[in-house]
Structure formats: structure tokens, C-alpha cells
Amino acid sequence: MTYDASVRKDAAGATAPTGARPFWGRLVQWGPYRAFAALATASPRRQFAILATFPILWLLTQHLGPMVQMGRVSLLDAYPVAPGTPQTFTLDNYMRFFGDSIFWMPFFRTLAFATILTFCTLILTYPVAYFLARHVSRRNQMLMLLLLLVPFWVGEIVRTYAIMILLGNTGAVNLVLKWFGLIDRPIPFMYTGFSMGIGIVYLTALYMLLPLYSALEKLPKSYNEAAADLGAGAWTRFRRVTLPLTLEGISSGCTLVFLISTGFYATPVLLGGPSTTVFSETIAGFFHVAGDQWPTGAAFAVIMFVTALLITGVFQAFMKALRKGEKA
């Protein structure tokens, strides 16, 4: 019997042309690839180092790098400057915020708005997450989540314009109220704190919903069943069982929503008015309106960033202590 090099046998005994070997099969047998694979899997520490290289580089270049540059610019006396022009470091950009009270109102308004809207988002999305996790079959949960994710497939600006159309004088809300005879003239929802709040809650709802759903979905139903067997009512079961065991999801969701809310710019500009100016608009003014004031804008951005981190740090510490107290 003659041997045909173009024919090989697979594990089942069937023959197939060697040229039909898939690409990945040929890649695995490639010498350099096998040498790299052997080097990468030599030890668990080396495996971690290789797998973590790209995420670490991404964090350093796309997240930490811009923040470091922003901090550097905030300490300069002028930026940008012509090549060869000397630059000096100064704290005057930070002192401008603390020395002029005109900037304090939008700063504290932003923190107040972010806190209130975070709480409102939690109240509105918790029942939705609870319904999805506890009352929808696992087969339909992903479908329901997908339907909730559909509006977030478009950009922030498009969704903000959708809120403008909804709350306008000829929008759906005013038309429905007028159709039911509840109003004679349109209610001016737009360019108020209400319209801006509705827009921000709508844009941040997903960041609250997903951590809450994850925490509720992992909660065993047997816990509530055991509490019911012991005579606990619905409210008692929620207060003593469900809520304490979902504090981690509440903490994560509130942190995300608060941090995102302090940085919104387009939504307050489009939905807010003169009485709802937030700090991000003040910061943008130094970059787009006030001329060569980039260092001042960078300093104000750093102040808001550090303040938001400190607030969330205190909140996380409080929630951690609360969880420990519930466990005790």
C-alpha cells in the first residue's frame, strides 16, 4: 500500500486532506506561537503579567494619563503657549475658586443635584431591578434586560433631545394632560430643574439598574421563604432580609450615578436654564468662552473631581460600616 502525504486520519479514523487543516490548528503548530505559549504559561505569575499588560496600559494611557496632564495644566500660569515660552507653576488657579464666591453656587448646586438625583434614580430603578430578578423567569430575564438597554444604544445627545421632545410645550406629556382635560395651556417643563433632573435620571438609570439587578439576582429565594415561614410580613422581609443583602449593589449603583452626574455637561446645557447652571458649564466656559484660561478650567475640574471622590469615599465607608453592622 502506497502512502499519500496529502491524506491524514483524524481522531475518528476518517481521512481528510492535510491542506484542509483549519487556520487555528496550523497556528497552534507554528513554532514561534508554541514557544510564546510555553513562555506565557510557565508560571501563574507570568500568566497574570501577560494578561494584565493590556488593561494596565489602557488605564495608564487612557484614564490616568489625561488626569495627570489635567493636574499639570492646572498648576501652570498659562496654557497653551508658544514653543520656547517659559512656564511657571502656581496655585493661583486654585485660589481663584476659593477667593471668588461667584463660583461656589454652581459648585454646590452640582453636588446637591447629583445627590438628590442619585437618590431619585435609586428609588425609581430598585422596583424594576427587583421585578426582573425576582418575578421574571430566567429564560426571559435577558430579553427584558435587552429591551431596557435599547435606548442606551444611541448617544447622550440623541437621548437628551428625546427628553426635550417629550417635555416640550407640544410634547407628549402636555398633549396627554390636555387630552384628559387637566390643563388648559402647556406646562413649561423645559429649561428648569425638573427637566434637567428627568434627563439625568433617564441617562443614568442603567448604571443603577445593573448593579441592583446583579445583587438581587444572586439573593437566594429561600431566605425570604424562611422569613415568611417564621411569620415575617412582606415589608419586614424586605427591610430585614432583601435590603441588607443588596447594600453592596446599592453602594455600587449610587457611586456610579453620583460620579457620572457631577460630570454631565450637554444635558444641563440643553435641558437646564439660568437657574440650573452646574459646575461643568462653568468649567467649559474657561475652555471655550473665556479665552486663554485653560489652567483655571483645569484647576476647577480637579477641584470637582477630588471633591466627588472624597464624597464617594465617605459614602463607601459608611455603606461598608452599615453592611458590617447588618452582619453583626
C-alpha positions as CSV (number, residue, x, y, z in Angstrom):
1,M,0.0,0.0,0.0
2,T,1.4,3.4,-1.0
3,Y,1.4,6.3,1.4
4,D,-0.3,9.6,0.3
5,A,1.1,12.6,2.1
6,S,-1.9,14.7,1.2
7,V,-4.2,12.5,3.2
8,R,-4.3,12.2,7.1
9,K,-6.6,10.4,9.6
10,D,-8.5,12.3,12.2
11,A,-9.4,11.0,15.7
12,A,-12.5,9.2,14.4
13,G,-10.5,7.4,11.7
14,A,-11.8,9.4,8.8
15,T,-9.4,10.7,6.2
16,A,-9.1,14.3,5.2
17,P,-6.6,16.3,3.1
18,T,-3.9,17.8,5.2
19,G,-4.5,21.1,3.4
20,A,-8.0,21.3,5.0
21,R,-6.5,21.8,8.5
22,P,-8.2,25.0,9.9
23,F,-6.2,28.1,10.5
24,W,-6.1,27.8,14.3
25,G,-4.9,24.3,14.0
26,R,-2.0,25.4,11.9
27,L,-1.3,28.4,14.2
28,V,-1.0,26.1,17.2
29,Q,1.6,24.0,15.4
30,W,3.5,27.1,14.4
31,G,6.9,27.2,16.1
32,P,7.0,30.8,17.3
33,Y,3.5,30.5,18.6
34,R,4.3,27.3,20.6
35,A,7.4,29.0,22.0
36,F,5.4,32.0,23.1
37,A,2.7,29.9,24.6
38,A,5.2,27.9,26.6
39,L,6.8,31.1,27.8
40,A,3.5,32.7,28.8
41,T,2.2,29.6,30.7
42,A,5.4,28.8,32.5
43,S,4.0,30.1,35.9
44,P,0.8,31.6,37.2
45,R,2.6,34.9,37.9
46,R,3.8,35.2,34.3
47,Q,0.3,34.4,33.0
48,F,-1.2,37.2,35.1
49,A,1.5,39.6,34.0
50,I,0.9,38.9,30.3
51,L,-2.9,39.1,30.7
52,A,-2.8,42.3,32.7
53,T,-0.4,44.1,30.5
54,F,-3.0,45.5,28.0
55,P,-5.6,46.5,30.7
56,I,-2.9,48.3,32.7
57,L,-1.6,50.1,29.6
58,W,-5.1,51.1,28.8
59,L,-5.7,52.5,32.2
60,L,-2.4,54.4,32.3
61,T,-2.7,55.9,28.8
62,Q,-6.5,56.5,28.5
63,H,-7.5,57.2,32.1
64,L,-4.7,58.1,34.4
65,G,-2.6,59.9,31.8
66,P,-5.2,62.5,30.9
67,M,-5.9,63.2,34.6
68,V,-2.2,63.7,35.3
69,Q,-2.0,66.1,32.3
70,M,-5.0,67.9,33.6
71,G,-3.4,68.3,37.0
72,R,-0.2,69.5,35.4
73,V,-2.0,72.1,33.4
74,S,-3.9,73.4,36.4
75,L,-0.6,74.3,38.0
76,L,0.7,76.4,35.1
77,D,0.4,80.1,34.7
78,A,-0.6,79.8,31.1
79,Y,-1.5,77.1,28.6
80,P,-1.1,76.6,25.7
81,V,1.9,78.8,25.0
82,A,4.1,79.3,22.0
83,P,7.2,77.0,21.7
84,G,10.1,78.2,23.7
85,T,8.0,80.4,26.1
86,P,8.9,79.7,29.7
87,Q,6.2,78.4,32.0
88,T,6.0,78.7,35.8
89,F,4.0,76.7,38.3
90,T,1.5,78.5,40.5
91,L,-1.5,77.8,42.8
92,D,-3.3,81.0,41.7
93,N,-5.7,79.0,39.6
94,Y,-7.0,77.1,42.6
95,M,-7.0,80.3,44.8
96,R,-9.4,81.8,42.2
97,F,-12.1,79.4,43.1
98,F,-11.7,79.8,46.9
99,G,-11.3,83.6,46.6
100,D,-14.4,84.3,44.4
101,S,-17.8,83.2,45.8
102,I,-19.4,83.5,42.4
103,F,-18.1,80.0,41.6
104,W,-19.5,78.5,44.8
105,M,-23.2,78.5,43.8
106,P,-22.8,76.2,40.7
107,F,-20.3,74.1,42.5
108,F,-22.6,73.3,45.5
109,R,-25.6,73.2,43.2
110,T,-23.9,70.4,41.2
111,L,-23.2,68.4,44.4
112,A,-26.8,68.9,45.6
113,F,-28.3,67.9,42.2
114,A,-26.1,64.8,42.0
115,T,-27.0,63.7,45.5
116,I,-30.8,64.2,45.0
117,L,-30.8,62.7,41.5
118,T,-28.8,59.7,42.7
119,F,-31.4,59.0,45.4
120,C,-34.3,59.5,42.9
121,T,-32.6,57.1,40.5
122,L,-32.3,54.5,43.3
123,I,-35.9,54.8,44.2
124,L,-37.1,54.5,40.6
125,T,-34.9,51.7,39.5
126,Y,-35.0,49.4,42.6
127,P,-38.5,48.2,41.9
128,V,-37.6,47.5,38.3
129,A,-34.5,45.5,39.3
130,Y,-36.5,43.7,41.9
131,F,-39.2,42.7,39.4
132,L,-36.6,41.5,36.9
133,A,-34.6,39.5,39.4
134,R,-37.4,38.0,41.5
135,H,-40.5,37.8,39.3
136,V,-39.3,37.2,35.8
137,S,-38.2,33.7,34.7
138,R,-34.5,33.3,34.0
139,R,-35.4,32.4,30.4
140,N,-36.9,35.9,29.9
141,Q,-34.6,38.0,32.1
142,M,-32.0,38.5,29.3
143,L,-34.7,39.5,26.9
144,M,-36.1,42.1,29.3
145,L,-32.7,43.5,30.0
146,L,-32.1,43.8,26.3
147,L,-35.3,45.8,25.9
148,L,-34.2,48.1,28.7
149,L,-30.8,48.5,27.0
150,V,-32.2,49.5,23.6
151,P,-32.4,53.3,24.4
152,F,-28.7,53.3,25.5
153,W,-27.6,52.2,22.1
154,V,-27.7,55.8,21.0
155,G,-25.7,58.7,22.2
156,E,-26.3,61.1,25.1
157,I,-27.3,63.9,22.8
158,V,-29.9,61.9,21.0
159,R,-31.5,60.8,24.2
160,T,-31.4,64.3,25.6
161,Y,-33.3,65.6,22.5
162,A,-35.8,62.8,23.1
163,I,-36.5,64.2,26.6
164,M,-36.8,67.7,25.0
165,I,-39.4,66.4,22.6
166,L,-41.2,64.6,25.5
167,L,-41.4,67.6,27.8
168,G,-41.8,70.4,25.3
169,N,-44.9,72.7,25.1
170,T,-46.2,70.5,22.3
171,G,-44.6,67.3,23.7
172,A,-46.3,64.1,24.7
173,V,-46.7,65.0,28.4
174,N,-48.5,68.2,27.7
175,L,-50.6,66.7,25.0
176,V,-51.7,63.8,27.3
177,L,-52.5,66.2,30.1
178,K,-54.5,68.4,27.8
179,W,-56.4,65.5,26.3
180,F,-57.5,64.4,29.8
181,G,-58.6,68.0,30.4
182,L,-56.2,68.5,33.3
183,I,-54.6,71.6,31.8
184,D,-55.8,74.5,29.5
185,R,-52.3,75.7,28.5
186,P,-49.0,73.8,28.3
187,I,-47.0,73.5,31.5
188,P,-43.4,75.0,31.0
189,F,-41.4,71.9,31.9
190,M,-38.4,72.8,29.8
191,Y,-35.3,74.7,31.0
192,T,-36.0,74.0,34.7
193,G,-34.5,71.9,37.3
194,F,-37.3,69.4,36.7
195,S,-36.5,68.9,33.1
196,M,-32.7,68.6,33.8
197,G,-33.4,66.1,36.6
198,I,-35.6,64.0,34.4
199,G,-32.9,64.0,31.7
200,I,-30.1,63.0,34.1
201,V,-32.2,60.3,35.8
202,Y,-33.0,58.9,32.4
203,L,-29.4,58.9,31.3
204,T,-28.0,57.3,34.4
205,A,-30.8,54.7,35.2
206,L,-28.8,51.9,33.5
207,Y,-25.8,52.4,35.8
208,M,-28.0,52.0,38.8
209,L,-30.2,49.2,37.4
210,L,-27.4,46.7,36.5
211,P,-25.7,46.6,40.0
212,L,-29.0,46.4,41.7
213,Y,-30.2,43.6,39.4
214,S,-26.9,41.7,39.9
215,A,-27.2,41.9,43.7
216,L,-30.9,40.9,43.7
217,E,-30.4,38.1,41.2
218,K,-27.8,36.4,43.5
219,L,-30.0,36.6,46.5
220,P,-31.4,33.1,47.2
221,K,-35.2,33.0,47.3
222,S,-35.0,30.5,50.2
223,Y,-34.0,33.4,52.5
224,N,-37.3,35.2,52.0
225,E,-39.2,31.9,52.2
226,A,-37.6,31.1,55.5
227,A,-38.5,34.6,56.8
228,A,-42.1,34.1,55.7
229,D,-42.3,30.7,57.5
230,L,-41.2,32.5,60.6
231,G,-44.1,34.9,60.3
232,A,-42.4,38.0,58.8
233,G,-44.6,40.1,56.6
234,A,-43.7,41.4,53.1
235,W,-42.3,44.8,54.4
236,T,-40.4,43.0,57.2
237,R,-38.9,40.6,54.8
238,F,-37.8,43.4,52.5
239,R,-36.4,45.5,55.4
240,R,-34.7,42.7,57.3
241,V,-33.6,40.4,54.5
242,T,-33.7,41.8,51.0
243,L,-32.4,45.3,51.6
244,P,-29.4,44.4,53.9
245,L,-28.3,41.8,51.4
246,T,-28.4,44.2,48.5
247,L,-26.5,47.0,50.1
248,E,-23.4,46.2,48.0
249,G,-25.4,46.7,44.8
250,I,-26.9,49.9,46.2
251,S,-23.5,51.2,47.1
252,S,-22.0,50.4,43.6
253,G,-25.0,51.9,41.8
254,C,-25.1,55.1,43.8
255,T,-21.4,55.6,43.4
256,L,-21.6,55.3,39.6
257,V,-24.6,57.5,39.3
258,F,-23.2,60.2,41.6
259,L,-19.8,60.4,39.8
260,I,-21.4,60.5,36.4
261,S,-24.0,63.1,37.4
262,T,-21.3,65.5,38.6
263,G,-19.7,65.5,35.2
264,F,-22.7,65.9,32.8
265,Y,-22.3,68.9,30.5
266,A,-24.5,68.5,27.4
267,T,-27.7,67.5,29.3
268,P,-27.7,70.6,31.7
269,V,-26.9,72.9,28.7
270,L,-29.8,71.5,26.6
271,L,-32.4,70.9,29.4
272,G,-31.4,73.4,32.1
273,G,-31.9,77.1,32.4
274,P,-30.2,80.1,34.0
275,S,-31.2,79.0,37.5
276,T,-29.8,75.4,37.0
277,T,-26.2,76.2,35.9
278,V,-23.9,73.5,37.0
279,F,-20.2,73.5,37.6
280,S,-19.4,71.6,34.4
281,E,-20.8,74.6,32.5
282,T,-18.5,76.9,34.5
283,I,-15.5,74.8,33.7
284,A,-16.4,74.7,30.0
285,G,-16.6,78.5,30.0
286,F,-12.9,78.7,30.7
287,F,-12.1,76.4,27.8
288,H,-14.5,77.7,25.2
289,V,-15.6,81.2,26.1
290,A,-13.1,82.9,28.4
291,G,-10.1,82.8,26.1
292,D,-6.7,81.6,27.3
293,Q,-7.9,80.4,30.7
294,W,-7.3,76.7,30.3
295,P,-5.2,76.4,33.6
296,T,-8.1,77.9,35.6
297,G,-10.6,75.5,33.9
298,A,-8.3,72.5,34.6
299,A,-7.9,73.6,38.3
300,F,-11.7,73.8,38.7
301,A,-12.1,70.4,37.1
302,V,-9.5,68.9,39.5
303,I,-11.4,70.5,42.4
304,M,-14.7,68.9,41.3
305,F,-13.0,65.6,40.6
306,V,-11.3,65.4,44.0
307,T,-14.4,66.6,45.9
308,A,-16.6,63.9,44.2
309,L,-14.0,61.2,45.0
310,L,-13.9,62.3,48.7
311,I,-17.7,62.3,48.9
312,T,-18.0,58.8,47.3
313,G,-15.1,57.6,49.6
314,V,-17.1,58.7,52.7
315,F,-20.2,57.1,51.3
316,Q,-18.5,53.8,50.6
317,A,-17.0,53.8,54.1
318,F,-20.5,54.4,55.5
319,M,-22.0,51.7,53.5
320,K,-19.2,49.3,54.5
321,A,-19.9,50.0,58.1
322,L,-23.6,49.6,57.6
323,R,-23.0,46.2,56.0
324,K,-20.8,45.1,58.8
325,G,-23.5,46.2,61.3
326,E,-26.1,44.2,59.5
327,K,-23.9,41.1,59.5
328,A,-23.2,41.5,63.2
